[in-house]
C-alpha cells in the first residue's frame, strides 16, 4: 500500500506540473536520512487504541504521546524513521468540533496559544 500511495503522490505532482500549478517534480535521494511510508484507511486497522498495519498479524507496540480525541477516527497513518533509527507513527484524524448555538455576532481568532477562540 505505501508504494501505491507513492505513485498516487507522483501522479498528483505531474498533474500539477502539467496544469502549471507547480514546478517539475523532484525525486528524493536514497541517501536521505529520513524514510517514511504512508498508509491509507484501507491499509491499517485502528481499534481500541491498537494499530495494525497491512500484512501484519500482531498490532504495533506503541508508546502513545497522547490519546486520540473522543469520536476521532484516523484516515491516514504515516510511519517514519529518523536518522537515529527511531520509528514514529503519525495519525491524521478528522476531529469532531461541536458547534454551540450562538445568537449574535461571532468572531474567530486564530491565536498562538490555541487553535481558535470564539
C-alpha positions in Angstrom: 0.0 0.0 0.0 2.7 2.6 0.7 4.1 2.0 -2.8 0.7 2.6 -4.3 0.3 5.8 -2.3 3.7 7.0 -3.5 2.5 6.5 -7.1 -0.6 8.5 -6.3 1.5 11.3 -5.0 3.7 11.2 -8.1 0.7 11.3 -10.3 -0.7 14.4 -8.5 2.7 16.1 -8.8 2.8 15.6 -12.5 -0.8 16.7 -13.0 0.0 19.9 -11.0 3.1 20.3 -13.3 1.2 19.9 -16.5 -1.5 22.3 -15.3 1.2 24.9 -14.5 0.4 24.9 -10.7 3.8 23.6 -9.7 7.3 23.0 -11.0 8.7 19.8 -12.3 8.6 17.0 -9.6 12.0 16.3 -8.0 12.8 12.9 -6.6 14.2 12.1 -3.1 17.7 11.0 -2.8 18.3 7.4 -1.4 20.9 9.0 0.9 18.2 11.0 2.7 18.3 10.5 6.4 14.6 10.1 6.9 12.4 7.3 5.5 8.6 7.2 5.7 5.6 5.2 4.4 2.0 6.4 4.2 -0.9 4.1 4.8 -4.4 5.0 3.7 -7.5 3.8 5.6 -7.8 0.5 3.7 -4.2 -0.5 4.7 -4.5 -0.3 8.5 -6.8 -1.1 11.3 -7.2 1.0 14.4 -9.4 -0.5 17.1 -9.5 0.1 20.9 -6.1 2.0 20.9 -4.2 -0.6 18.9 -2.8 -0.1 15.5 -2.3 -2.9 13.0 -0.8 -2.2 9.6 -1.4 -4.2 6.4 0.4 -7.6 6.2 0.9 -7.7 9.9 -0.5 -10.3 12.2 0.1 -8.5 15.5 -0.6 -4.9 16.4 2.3 -2.5 16.8 3.8 -1.8 20.3 3.4 2.0 20.5 4.1 4.4 23.3 1.4 7.0 22.8 2.2 10.6 23.4 -1.5 11.5 23.9 -4.8 9.7 23.4 -6.9 10.4 20.3 -9.9 12.7 20.9 -13.3 11.1 21.5 -15.0 10.2 18.2 -11.9 10.8 16.1 -11.0 8.1 13.6 -7.7 8.0 11.7 -7.8 8.4 8.0 -4.1 8.2 7.2 -1.1 6.6 9.1 2.5 7.7 8.4 5.3 5.6 9.7 8.7 7.3 9.6 12.2 6.7 10.8 14.7 9.4 11.7 18.5 9.4 11.3 19.0 7.9 14.7 16.9 4.9 13.8 13.9 5.7 15.9 10.4 5.0 14.5 7.5 7.3 14.7 3.8 6.9 13.8 1.6 9.9 12.9 -2.1 9.6 12.7 -4.2 12.0 10.6 -7.6 12.4 12.1 -10.6 14.4 11.3 -11.6 15.9 14.6 -15.2 16.5 15.6 -15.9 20.0 16.7 -19.3 20.6 18.3 -20.9 23.9 17.4 -22.6 25.7 20.2 -25.8 27.7 19.4 -24.9 31.4 19.1 -27.2 34.4 19.0 -25.5 37.4 17.6 -22.1 38.2 16.0 -19.2 35.7 16.3 -15.5 36.5 15.8 -12.9 33.8 15.4 -9.3 34.4 16.5 -6.5 32.1 15.3 -4.0 32.6 18.2 -0.7 31.2 19.3 -1.9 29.6 22.5 -4.9 27.8 21.0 -6.0 26.9 17.5 -9.1 29.1 17.6 -11.2 31.0 20.0 -14.8 32.2 19.7 
